[in-house]
Structures are given as structure tokens and as C-alpha cells.
Amino acid sequence: MATEALIEGSTAEEVAAVSVPVPEAGLKHKLERRWTFWFDNQSKPKQGAAWGTSLRKVYTFETVEEFWCLHDQIFKPGKLPGNADFHLFKDGVEPKWEDPECANGGKWTLTISRKPTLDAMWLETLMALIGEQFGDSEDICGVVASVRQWQDKLSLWTKTAANESVQMSIGRKWKEIIESNDKMTYNFHEDAKNRGAKARYTV
């Protein structure tokens, strides 16, 4: 099935049911940890459904070969319909504020206006995460690509929001990795429950 046919207008259930291509047999390059892709299409919410009910785990991988097979075939956010999200999180961590690993955390957010830029920065971020390029990698939960009608966003979720030095280090490193000159802001998940909350950190 072509990526375009898979993604365009797909529900989380449809993406979660996709048969993912298996890399060819042979020597595998194992990653330091397992990672999981998640998909959420909020453009088709069920009546009265709470946030997160359309979130679905799609695939967990642990080798370089699996990652490239998944990315090349499916996981490019520029192909997503509006109001859909791709997530890549450490295996065992759900991309929800309520998850114990995320509960005291927050996120760095970058707003992006062009789909090719979103795809390029998404890929650079994924490679940095699975390649353990962040000095404070243990504090990182995962990354979210959010496709919206007017502008897209990338958000890097972390565990210890109150640790300013760690968050600033992660923010600066991420900005360097994706080669962005735009301002990135950091918000605590707890603050985000109140609309209009100001960013805590900026790089």
C-alpha cells in the first residue's frame, strides 16, 4: 500500500492495523533502547470522546534497519491529514501528560510553516533520538510532529521540567541538530492545562 493511500484521511485504527514491511534478513544494528511510533488523527473525533482516545500504538522497533524501513514507508508527517500527529517515544512511555514519565515534564516546541521543513527536521530529530545524540538523553521522553491547517509543530517532550539547566541543554542541542534559527519555547505540561500560560524557557 502506498504511503499516500495509507496516511491521507486515515484513522488511528487504520494506521495501527497496517502491515509494516519487515527489513531483509541479515546482520541487524541494534539500538541502545526500543522506541515506539504512535499515531493520532484528531480530525475524526468520536462524539464526546476524551482527548487521547484516538491515540494508537503503531510499531515498536529496536534496530536501525527497522527504523529506516518504517520511516521510508510510512512515518513522514508531511503526508498526514490536518489535525493528525505522529509520535516517537521511548518504549513503555505513552505520549500523554498522565504517563508517570511525563507527569512532571514539559516540552520544547518549534512552529514550522512548510511541510518539507517539517519532514526534514522530524527526520533529523528521530535520528538524534535513536542515535542517543543528546547528552541528557535519559530526560527525553519522545517527540511529536503535529500537522495543522495553518502551521505545523514539532515538540520534544522531557521528564524533569523544573530542572532548568537540563532543559536548556536539551533545547540548545535540539536547535543545533535541526539547524533552526527560530525561537523555541519550553512549557511545563502542568502549565499547559491553563490557556495563555507563558513559556518557562526560551532558546
FIKOLZA-1660 file (N, C-alpha, C; in steps of 0.1 Angstrom, whole numbers, plus 5000, padded with zeros to 4 digits):
% residues 203
   i   px   py   pz ch aa at
   1 5008 4988 5000  A  M  N
   1 5000 5000 5000  A  M CA
   1 5009 5012 5000  A  M  C
   2 5006 5022 4991  A  A  N
   2 5014 5034 4991  A  A CA
   2 5012 5042 5003  A  A  C
   3 5023 5050 5007  A  T  N
   3 5022 5058 5019  A  T CA
   3 5011 5068 5018  A  T  C
   4 5009 5075 5006  A  E  N
   4 4998 5085 5005  A  E CA
   4 4985 5078 5007  A  E  C
   5 4982 5067 5002  A  A  N
   5 4969 5060 5004  A  A CA
   5 4967 5056 5019  A  A  C
   6 4978 5052 5025  A  L  N
   6 4978 5048 5039  A  L CA
   6 4974 5060 5048  A  L  C
   7 4981 5071 5046  A  I  N
   7 4980 5082 5055  A  I CA
   7 4968 5091 5053  A  I  C
   8 4966 5095 5041  A  E  N
   8 4956 5105 5038  A  E CA
   8 4942 5101 5043  A  E  C
   9 4937 5108 5053  A  G  N
   9 4924 5106 5058  A  G CA
   9 4923 5093 5067  A  G  C
  10 4934 5087 5071  A  S  N
  10 4934 5075 5079  A  S CA
  10 4930 5078 5093  A  S  C
  11 4923 5069 5099  A  T  N
  11 4920 5069 5113  A  T CA
  11 4932 5063 5121  A  T  C
  12 4933 5065 5134  A  A  N
  12 4944 5059 5141  A  A CA
  12 4943 5043 5140  A  A  C
  13 4930 5038 5140  A  E  N
  13 4928 5024 5139  A  E CA
  13 4933 5018 5126  A  E  C
  14 4931 5026 5115  A  E  N
  14 4936 5021 5102  A  E CA
  14 4951 5021 5101  A  E  C
  15 4958 5031 5107  A  V  N
  15 4972 5031 5106  A  V CA
  15 4978 5020 5115  A  V  C
  16 4971 5018 5127  A  A  N
  16 4976 5008 5137  A  A CA
  16 4975 4994 5131  A  A  C
  17 4966 4992 5121  A  A  N
  17 4964 4979 5116  A  A CA
  17 4973 4976 5104  A  A  C
  18 4981 4986 5100  A  V  N
  18 4989 4984 5088  A  V CA
  18 5000 4974 5090  A  V  C
  19 5002 4966 5080  A  S  N
  19 5012 4956 5080  A  S CA
  19 5025 4962 5076  A  S  C
  20 5034 4964 5086  A  V  N
  20 5047 4971 5083  A  V CA
  20 5057 4962 5076  A  V  C
  21 5063 4967 5066  A  P  N
  21 5073 4959 5059  A  P CA
  21 5085 4955 5069  A  P  C
  22 5089 4943 5067  A  V  N
  22 5100 4937 5076  A  V CA
  22 5113 4939 5068  A  V  C
  23 5123 4944 5075  A  P  N
  23 5136 4945 5069  A  P CA
  23 5142 4932 5064  A  P  C
  24 5150 4932 5054  A  E  N
  24 5156 4919 5049  A  E CA
  24 5164 4913 5060  A  E  C
  25 5165 4899 5059  A  A  N
  25 5172 4892 5069  A  A CA
  25 5187 4895 5068  A  A  C
  26 5195 4893 5079  A  G  N
  26 5209 4896 5079  A  G CA
  26 5213 4902 5092  A  G  C
  27 5225 4908 5092  A  L  N
  27 5230 4914 5104  A  L CA
  27 5222 4927 5107  A  L  C
  28 5217 4928 5119  A  K  N
  28 5209 4939 5124  A  K CA
  28 5218 4948 5133  A  K  C
  29 5216 4961 5132  A  H  N
  29 5223 4971 5140  A  H CA
  29 5214 4975 5151  A  H  C
  30 5216 4969 5163  A  K  N
  30 5206 4971 5174  A  K CA
  30 5209 4985 5180  A  K  C
  31 5197 4991 5184  A  L  N
  31 5198 5004 5190  A  L CA
  31 5200 5003 5206  A  L  C
  32 5203 5013 5212  A  E  N
  32 5206 5013 5227  A  E CA
  32 5193 5010 5234  A  E  C
  33 5182 5014 5229  A  R  N
  33 5169 5011 5235  A  R CA
  33 5158 5009 5225  A  R  C
  34 5146 5005 5229  A  R  N
  34 5135 5003 5220  A  R CA
  34 5127 5016 5219  A  R  C
  35 5121 5018 5208  A  W  N
  35 5113 5030 5205  A  W CA
  35 5100 5026 5199  A  W  C
  36 5089 5034 5202  A  T  N
  36 5076 5031 5196  A  T CA
  36 5070 5043 5189  A  T  C
  37 5065 5041 5177  A  F  N
  37 5057 5051 5169  A  F CA
  37 5042 5050 5174  A  F  C
  38 5037 5062 5175  A  W  N
  38 5022 5063 5178  A  W CA
  38 5016 5072 5167  A  W  C
  39 5003 5070 5165  A  F  N
  39 4996 5079 5156  A  F CA
  39 4983 5083 5162  A  F  C
  40 4979 5096 5159  A  D  N
  40 4966 5101 5164  A  D CA
  40 4960 5110 5154  A  D  C
  41 4948 5107 5149  A  N  N
  41 4941 5115 5139  A  N CA
  41 4929 5122 5147  A  N  C
  42 4931 5135 5151  A  Q  N
  42 4921 5142 5158  A  Q CA
  42 4911 5148 5149  A  Q  C
  43 4912 5146 5136  A  S  N
  43 4903 5153 5127  A  S CA
  43 4890 5145 5126  A  S  C
  44 4890 5133 5132  A  K  N
  44 4878 5125 5131  A  K CA
  44 4874 5120 5146  A  K  C
  45 4872 5130 5155  A  P  N
  45 4869 5126 5169  A  P CA
  45 4855 5120 5170  A  P  C
  46 4854 5110 5179  A  K  N
  46 4841 5104 5181  A  K CA
  46 4833 5113 5191  A  K  C
  47 4820 5113 5189  A  Q  N
  47 4811 5122 5197  A  Q CA
  47 4814 5120 5212  A  Q  C
  48 4818 5131 5219  A  G  N
  48 4820 5131 5233  A  G CA
  48 4833 5124 5238  A  G  C
  49 4841 5120 5228  A  A  N
  49 4853 5113 5232  A  A CA
  49 4864 5122 5239  A  A  C
  50 4870 5117 5249  A  A  N
  50 4880 5125 5256  A  A CA
  50 4893 5125 5248  A  A  C
  51 4902 5135 5251  A  W  N
  51 4915 5135 5244  A  W CA
  51 4923 5123 5247  A  W  C
  52 4929 5118 5236  A  G  N
  52 4938 5106 5237  A  G CA
  52 4931 5093 5234  A  G  C
  53 4918 5093 5232  A  T  N
  53 4911 5081 5229  A  T CA
  53 4914 5076 5215  A  T  C
  54 4918 5085 5206  A  S  N
  54 4921 5081 5192  A  S CA
  54 4936 5078 5191  A  S  C
  55 4944 5079 5201  A  L  N
  55 4958 5076 5201  A  L CA
  55 4961 5061 5200  A  L  C
  56 4969 5057 5191  A  R  N
  56 4972 5043 5189  A  R CA
  56 4987 5040 5187  A  R  C
  57 4991 5030 5194  A  K  N
  57 5005 5025 5192  A  K CA
  57 5005 5018 5179  A  K  C
  58 5015 5021 5171  A  V  N
  58 5016 5015 5157  A  V CA
  58 5027 5004 5156  A  V  C
  59 5039 5008 5161  A  Y  N
  59 5050 4998 5159  A  Y CA
  59 5062 5001 5168  A  Y  C
  60 5067 4991 5174  A  T  N
  60 5079 4992 5183  A  T CA
  60 5091 4986 5176  A  T  C
  61 5102 4993 5176  A  F  N
  61 5114 4988 5168  A  F CA
  61 5126 4989 5177  A  F  C
  62 5137 4982 5173  A  E  N
  62 5149 4982 5181  A  E CA
  62 5162 4981 5173  A  E  C
  63 5160 4982 5160  A  T  N
  63 5172 4982 5151  A  T CA
  63 5172 4993 5141  A  T  C
  64 5184 4997 5136  A  V  N
  64 5185 5007 5126  A  V CA
  64 5177 5004 5113  A  V  C
  65 5178 4991 5110  A  E  N
  65 5171 4987 5097  A  E CA
  65 5156 4988 5098  A  E  C
  66 5150 4985 5110  A  E  N
  66 5136 4986 5112  A  E CA
  66 5132 5001 5111  A  E  C
  67 5140 5009 5117  A  F  N
  67 5137 5024 5117  A  F CA
  67 5136 5029 5103  A  F  C
  68 5146 5026 5094  A  W  N
  68 5146 5031 5081  A  W CA
  68 5134 5026 5073  A  W  C
  69 5131 5013 5075  A  C  N
  69 5120 5007 5068  A  C CA
  69 5107 5014 5071  A  C  C
  70 5105 5017 5084  A  L  N
  70 5093 5023 5089  A  L CA
  70 5092 5038 5084  A  L  C
  71 5103 5045 5085  A  H  N
  71 5103 5059 5081  A  H CA
  71 5100 5060 5066  A  H  C
  72 5108 5053 5058  A  D  N
  72 5106 5054 5044  A  D CA
  72 5093 5050 5039  A  D  C
  73 5086 5040 5045  A  Q  N
  73 5073 5036 5041  A  Q CA
  73 5062 5043 5046  A  Q  C
  74 5063 5048 5058  A  I  N
  74 5051 5053 5065  A  I CA
  74 5053 5067 5072  A  I  C
  75 5062 5068 5081  A  F  N
  75 5062 5078 5091  A  F CA
  75 5069 5092 5086  A  F  C
  76 5062 5098 5077  A  K  N
  76 5066 5112 5072  A  K CA
  76 5054 5121 5075  A  K  C
  77 5056 5130 5085  A  P  N
  77 5044 5138 5089  A  P CA
  77 5039 5147 5078  A  P  C
  78 5047 5151 5068  A  G  N
  78 5042 5159 5057  A  G CA
  78 5031 5152 5049  A  G  C
  79 5029 5139 5050  A  K  N
  79 5019 5132 5043  A  K CA
  79 5006 5131 5051  A  K  C
  80 5006 5136 5064  A  L  N
  80 4995 5135 5072  A  L CA
  80 4984 5144 5069  A  L  C
  81 4971 5140 5072  A  P  N
  81 4960 5150 5070  A  P CA
  81 4961 5160 5082  A  P  C
  82 4953 5171 5080  A  G  N
  82 4953 5181 5091  A  G CA
  82 4948 5175 5104  A  G  C
  83 4953 5181 5115  A  N  N
  83 4949 5176 5129  A  N CA
  83 4953 5162 5132  A  N  C
  84 4964 5157 5126  A  A  N
  84 4969 5144 5129  A  A CA
  84 4983 5146 5135  A  A  C
  85 4987 5136 5143  A  D  N
  85 5000 5136 5150  A  D CA
  85 5008 5123 5148  A  D  C
  86 5021 5124 5146  A  F  N
  86 5030 5112 5147  A  F CA
  86 5038 5115 5160  A  F  C
  87 5040 5104 5167  A  H  N
  87 5048 5104 5179  A  H CA
  87 5059 5094 5179  A  H  C
  88 5071 5097 5183  A  L  N
  88 5081 5086 5186  A  L CA
  88 5085 5088 5200  A  L  C
  89 5082 5078 5208  A  F  N
  89 5085 5078 5223  A  F CA
  89 5093 5066 5227  A  F  C
  90 5100 5067 5238  A  K  N
  90 5107 5055 5243  A  K CA
  90 5097 5044 5246  A  K  C
  91 5100 5032 5243  A  D  N
  91 5091 5021 5245  A  D CA
  91 5088 5021 5260  A  D  C
  92 5075 5019 5263  A  G  N
  92 5070 5019 5277  A  G CA
  92 5065 5033 5281  A  G  C
  93 5067 5043 5274  A  V  N
  93 5062 5057 5277  A  V CA
  93 5051 5061 5267  A  V  C
  94 5039 5064 5273  A  E  N
  94 5028 5068 5264  A  E CA
  94 5029 5083 5262  A  E  C
  95 5026 5088 5250  A  P  N
  95 5026 5103 5248  A  P CA
  95 5014 5110 5254  A  P  C
  96 5014 5109 5267  A  K  N
  96 5003 5116 5274  A  K CA
  96 5008 5122 5287  A  K  C
  97 5002 5134 5291  A  W  N
  97 5007 5141 5303  A  W CA
  97 5006 5131 5315  A  W  C
  98 4996 5122 5315  A  E  N
  98 4993 5114 5326  A  E CA
  98 5003 5103 5328  A  E  C
  99 5011 5100 5318  A  D  N
  99 5021 5089 5320  A  D CA
  99 5031 5093 5330  A  D  C
 100 5035 5084 5339  A  P  N
 100 5044 5087 5350  A  P CA
 100 5057 5093 5346  A  P  C
 101 5062 5089 5334  A  E  N
 101 5075 5095 5329  A  E CA
 101 5073 5109 5324  A  E  C
 102 5061 5113 5321  A  C  N
 102 5058 5127 5315  A  C CA
 102 5052 5136 5325  A  C  C
 103 5046 5131 5336  A  A  N
 103 5038 5138 5345  A  A CA
 103 5044 5151 5351  A  A  C
 104 5057 5151 5354  A  N  N
 104 5065 5162 5359  A  N CA
 104 5073 5169 5348  A  N  C
 105 5070 5166 5336  A  G  N
 105 5078 5172 5325  A  G CA
 105 5071 5183 5317  A  G  C
 106 5077 5185 5306  A  G  N
 106 5072 5196 5297  A  G CA
 106 5077 5193 5283  A  G  C
 107 5076 5204 5275  A  K  N
 107 5081 5202 5261  A  K CA
 107 5086 5214 5255  A  K  C
 108 5097 5212 5246  A  W  N
 108 5102 5223 5238  A  W CA
 108 5093 5222 5225  A  W  C
 109 5089 5234 5220  A  T  N
 109 5081 5235 5208  A  T CA
 109 5086 5244 5198  A  T  C
 110 5086 5240 5185  A  L  N
 110 5090 5248 5174  A  L CA
 110 5079 5248 5164  A  L  C
 111 5075 5260 5160  A  T  N
 111 5065 5262 5149  A  T CA
 111 5071 5262 5135  A  T  C
 112 5065 5255 5126  A  I  N
 112 5071 5253 5113  A  I CA
 112 5060 5256 5102  A  I  C
 113 5064 5263 5092  A  S  N
 113 5054 5268 5082  A  S CA
 113 5054 5260 5069  A  S  C
 114 5064 5252 5067  A  R  N
 114 5065 5245 5054  A  R CA
 114 5066 5230 5056  A  R  C
 115 5059 5222 5049  A  K  N
 115 5059 5207 5050  A  K CA
 115 5073 5201 5048  A  K  C
 116 5080 5205 5038  A  P  N
 116 5093 5199 5036  A  P CA
 116 5103 5202 5048  A  P  C
 117 5101 5214 5054  A  T  N
 117 5109 5217 5065  A  T CA
 117 5106 5208 5077  A  T  C
 118 5093 5206 5079  A  L  N
 118 5088 5197 5089  A  L CA
 118 5094 5183 5088  A  L  C
 119 5093 5178 5076  A  D  N
 119 5098 5164 5074  A  D CA
 119 5113 5163 5076  A  D  C
 120 5120 5173 5072  A  A  N
 120 5135 5173 5073  A  A CA
 120 5139 5174 5088  A  A  C
 121 5132 5183 5096  A  M  N
 121 5135 5185 5110  A  M CA
 121 5131 5173 5118  A  M  C
 122 5119 5167 5114  A  W  N
 122 5114 5154 5120  A  W CA
 122 5125 5143 5119  A  W  C
 123 5130 5141 5107  A  L  N
 123 5139 5131 5105  A  L CA
 123 5152 5133 5113  A  L  C
 124 5157 5145 5112  A  E  N
 124 5169 5148 5120  A  E CA
 124 5167 5146 5135  A  E  C
 125 5155 5149 5140  A  T  N
 125 5153 5147 5154  A  T CA
 125 5152 5132 5157  A  T  C
 126 5145 5124 5148  A  L  N
 126 5144 5110 5151  A  L CA
 126 5158 5103 5151  A  L  C
 127 5167 5107 5142  A  M  N
 127 5180 5101 5141  A  M CA
 127 5188 5105 5154  A  M  C
 128 5186 5117 5158  A  A  N
 128 5193 5121 5170  A  A CA
 128 5188 5114 5183  A  A  C
 129 5175 5111 5183  A  L  N
 129 5170 5104 5195  A  L CA
 129 5175 5089 5195  A  L  C
 130 5173 5082 5184  A  I  N
 130 5176 5068 5184  A  I CA
 130 5191 5066 5184  A  I  C
 131 5199 5076 5179  A  G  N
 131 5213 5076 5180  A  G CA
 131 5219 5081 5193  A  G  C
 132 5211 5085 5202  A  E  N
 132 5215 5089 5216  A  E CA
 132 5225 5101 5215  A  E  C
 133 5221 5111 5206  A  Q  N
 133 5230 5122 5204  A  Q CA
 133 5228 5133 5215  A  Q  C
 134 5218 5132 5223  A  F  N
 134 5216 5142 5234  A  F CA
 134 5224 5138 5246  A  F  C
 135 5231 5147 5252  A  G  N
 135 5238 5145 5264  A  G CA
 135 5229 5141 5276  A  G  C
 136 5217 5147 5276  A  D  N
 136 5207 5144 5286  A  D CA
 136 5196 5135 5281  A  D  C
 137 5200 5125 5274  A  S  N
 137 5190 5116 5267  A  S CA
 137 5181 5109 5277  A  S  C
 138 5185 5106 5289  A  E  N
 138 5177 5100 5299  A  E CA
 138 5165 5108 5302  A  E  C
 139 5166 5121 5300  A  D  N
 139 5155 5131 5304  A  D CA
 139 5145 5132 5293  A  D  C
 140 5148 5127 5281  A  I  N
 140 5139 5129 5270  A  I CA
 140 5129 5117 5269  A  I  C
 141 5116 5120 5267  A  C  N
 141 5105 5110 5266  A  C CA
 141 5103 5107 5251  A  C  C
 142 5102 5117 5242  A  G  N
 142 5100 5115 5228  A  G CA
 142 5097 5128 5221  A  G  C
 143 5092 5126 5209  A  V  N
 143 5090 5138 5200  A  V CA
 143 5076 5136 5193  A  V  C
 144 5070 5148 5191  A  V  N
 144 5057 5148 5184  A  V CA
 144 5057 5157 5172  A  V  C
 145 5052 5152 5161  A  A  N
 145 5050 5161 5149  A  A CA
 145 5035 5163 5148  A  A  C
 146 5031 5176 5149  A  S  N
 146 5017 5179 5148  A  S CA
 146 5014 5187 5135  A  S  C
 147 5005 5181 5127  A  V  N
 147 5001 5187 5114  A  V CA
 147 4988 5195 5116  A  V  C
 148 4988 5208 5113  A  R  N
 148 4977 5216 5114  A  R CA
 148 4974 5224 5102  A  R  C
 149 4963 5230 5100  A  Q  N
 149 4959 5237 5088  A  Q CA
 149 4968 5248 5085  A  Q  C
 150 4971 5256 5094  A  W  N
 150 4979 5269 5091  A  W CA
 150 4994 5268 5094  A  W  C
 151 4997 5260 5104  A  Q  N
 151 5012 5258 5107  A  Q CA
 151 5013 5245 5115  A  Q  C
 152 5025 5239 5113  A  D  N
 152 5028 5226 5120  A  D CA
 152 5037 5229 5132  A  D  C
 153 5038 5218 5140  A  K  N
 153 5047 5220 5152  A  K CA
 153 5055 5207 5154  A  K  C
 154 5067 5209 5159  A  L  N
 154 5075 5198 5165  A  L CA
 154 5076 5200 5180  A  L  C
 155 5074 5190 5188  A  S  N
 155 5075 5192 5202  A  S CA
 155 5084 5180 5208  A  S  C
 156 5094 5184 5216  A  L  N
 156 5103 5174 5222  A  L CA
 156 5099 5174 5237  A  L  C
 157 5094 5162 5241  A  W  N
 157 5089 5160 5255  A  W CA
 157 5101 5156 5264  A  W  C
 158 5101 5162 5276  A  T  N
 158 5111 5158 5286  A  T CA
 158 5105 5155 5299  A  T  C
 159 5113 5149 5308  A  K  N
 159 5108 5144 5321  A  K CA
 159 5108 5154 5333  A  K  C
 160 5119 5161 5334  A  T  N
 160 5120 5170 5346  A  T CA
 160 5120 5184 5343  A  T  C
 161 5108 5190 5341  A  A  N
 161 5106 5203 5337  A  A CA
 161 5112 5214 5346  A  A  C
 162 5112 5211 5359  A  A  N
 162 5118 5221 5368  A  A CA
 162 5133 5222 5368  A  A  C
 163 5140 5213 5362  A  N  N
 163 5154 5213 5361  A  N CA
 163 5158 5222 5349  A  N  C
 164 5160 5234 5351  A  E  N
 164 5162 5244 5341  A  E CA
 164 5175 5241 5333  A  E  C
 165 5186 5238 5340  A  S  N
 165 5199 5236 5333  A  S CA
 165 5198 5224 5324  A  S  C
 166 5191 5213 5327  A  V  N
 166 5190 5202 5318  A  V CA
 166 5181 5206 5306  A  V  C
 167 5170 5213 5309  A  Q  N
 167 5161 5216 5298  A  Q CA
 167 5168 5226 5288  A  Q  C
 168 5175 5235 5293  A  M  N
 168 5182 5245 5284  A  M CA
 168 5193 5237 5276  A  M  C
 169 5200 5228 5282  A  S  N
 169 5209 5220 5275  A  S CA
 169 5203 5212 5264  A  S  C
 170 5191 5206 5267  A  I  N
 170 5184 5198 5256  A  I CA
 170 5179 5207 5245  A  I  C
 171 5174 5219 5249  A  G  N
 171 5168 5228 5239  A  G CA
 171 5179 5233 5230  A  G  C
 172 5191 5237 5235  A  R  N
 172 5202 5242 5227  A  R CA
 172 5207 5231 5218  A  R  C
 173 5208 5219 5223  A  K  N
 173 5213 5208 5215  A  K CA
 173 5203 5205 5203  A  K  C
 174 5190 5205 5207  A  W  N
 174 5180 5202 5196  A  W CA
 174 5180 5212 5185  A  W  C
 175 5182 5225 5189  A  K  N
 175 5182 5236 5180  A  K CA
 175 5194 5234 5170  A  K  C
 176 5205 5230 5176  A  E  N
 176 5217 5227 5168  A  E CA
 176 5215 5216 5158  A  E  C
 177 5209 5205 5163  A  I  N
 177 5206 5193 5155  A  I CA
 177 5198 5196 5143  A  I  C
 178 5187 5204 5145  A  I  N
 178 5178 5206 5134  A  I CA
 178 5182 5219 5126  A  I  C
 179 5192 5226 5130  A  E  N
 179 5198 5238 5124  A  E CA
 179 5187 5249 5122  A  E  C
 180 5180 5251 5133  A  S  N
 180 5170 5261 5133  A  S CA
 180 5175 5275 5139  A  S  C
 181 5171 5286 5133  A  N  N
 181 5173 5299 5138  A  N CA
 181 5161 5305 5145  A  N  C
 182 5150 5298 5145  A  D  N
 182 5138 5303 5150  A  D CA
 182 5137 5301 5166  A  D  C
 183 5130 5309 5172  A  K  N
 183 5128 5308 5187  A  K CA
 183 5121 5295 5190  A  K  C
 184 5126 5288 5200  A  M  N
 184 5119 5276 5206  A  M CA
 184 5115 5279 5220  A  M  C
 185 5103 5275 5225  A  T  N
 185 5099 5278 5238  A  T CA
 185 5096 5264 5246  A  T  C
 186 5097 5265 5259  A  Y  N
 186 5095 5254 5267  A  Y CA
 186 5084 5256 5277  A  Y  C
 187 5074 5247 5277  A  N  N
 187 5063 5249 5286  A  N CA
 187 5062 5236 5295  A  N  C
 188 5058 5238 5308  A  F  N
 188 5055 5227 5316  A  F CA
 188 5042 5221 5312  A  F  C
 189 5040 5208 5313  A  H  N
 189 5027 5202 5310  A  H CA
 189 5017 5207 5319  A  H  C
 190 5021 5209 5332  A  E  N
 190 5011 5214 5342  A  E CA
 190 5006 5228 5338  A  E  C
 191 5015 5236 5333  A  D  N
 191 5011 5250 5329  A  D CA
 191 5001 5249 5317  A  D  C
 192 5004 5240 5308  A  A  N
 192 4996 5239 5295  A  A CA
 192 4982 5236 5298  A  A  C
 193 4978 5232 5310  A  K  N
 193 4964 5229 5313  A  K CA
 193 4956 5242 5314  A  K  C
 194 4963 5253 5315  A  N  N
 194 4957 5266 5316  A  N CA
 194 4961 5274 5303  A  N  C
 195 4951 5278 5296  A  R  N
 195 4953 5286 5283  A  R CA
 195 4960 5299 5287  A  R  C
 196 4969 5303 5278  A  G  N
 196 4976 5315 5279  A  G CA
 196 4988 5315 5289  A  G  C
 197 4992 5303 5294  A  A  N
 197 5003 5302 5302  A  A CA
 197 5016 5306 5295  A  A  C
 198 5025 5313 5301  A  K  N
 198 5037 5317 5295  A  K CA
 198 5048 5306 5295  A  K  C
 199 5056 5307 5284  A  A  N
 199 5067 5298 5283  A  A CA
 199 5077 5300 5295  A  A  C
 200 5083 5289 5300  A  R  N
 200 5092 5290 5311  A  R CA
 200 5106 5293 5306  A  R  C
 201 5110 5286 5295  A  Y  N
 201 5124 5288 5290  A  Y CA
 201 5123 5291 5275  A  Y  C
 202 5134 5297 5270  A  T  N
 202 5134 5300 5256  A  T CA
 202 5149 5299 5251  A  T  C
 203 5150 5293 5239  A  V  N
 203 5163 5293 5232  A  V CA
 203 5162 5298 5218  A  V  C
% end
